[in-house]
Amino acid sequence: MTISRRGLLFGLPLFIAGCQSVPNQQALYGDVPDEPFPLKKVPIEKIKPELRRQEVAYETPHAPGTIVVNTPERRLYHVMGNGRAMRYGIGVGRAGLALSGNAYIGRKAEWPSWTPTPNMIRRDPERNLKYAGGVPGGPNNPLGARAMYLYRGGNDTMFRIHGTNQPWSIGQAMSSGCVRMMNHDVIDLYARVDVGSKVVVIQA
């Protein structure tokens, strides 16, 4: 039996699609029972597909291992090399509350504690003063399951890449300047990067 050129052209995209590895996003965002504070699955039908974790083509001058935070896009890229990156949807800081330029990961923490900064308390004392003594790590902590602390010149910038217990906030500009990720995603990124990894934050 012969296959016409027309039939080949129509069938080829289906054949290629069948050979590609498409991640099972239900698995990526399913229950995580082996954490100190087990995570429930994310209702991914409520998260836009473009905000879910996926490997993408990404041309950049930055070296593999670099984290690129594209604030206007609401995307974070972990550069993998060979024109590829792992892309994550993120929530970003409100106007005027965001970091810009280069930094590096000064330290990392699993299920970190959180204490509002003096600036946060001054801006919103009614909301933040009651937490001045700190909040221990756990499911009610605003830093979520992981935090990567951004430094410059040996000094803490007070900005973090961290998890969130509010996955619906991904894609929004509403935080106090930090970069927030779904807990499932921040666990994945945390495992990929080391203390000292370069971070580049792009603003509009």
Secondary structure by P-SEA (a helix, b strand, c coil): ccccaaaaaaaaaaaaaaacccccccccccccccccccccccccccccccccbbbbbbbccccccbbbbbccccbbbcccccccccccccccccccccccccccccccccbbbbbbcaaaaaaccccccccccccccccccccccbbbbbbccccccccccccccccccccccccccbbbccaaaaaaaaaaccccbbbbbbcc
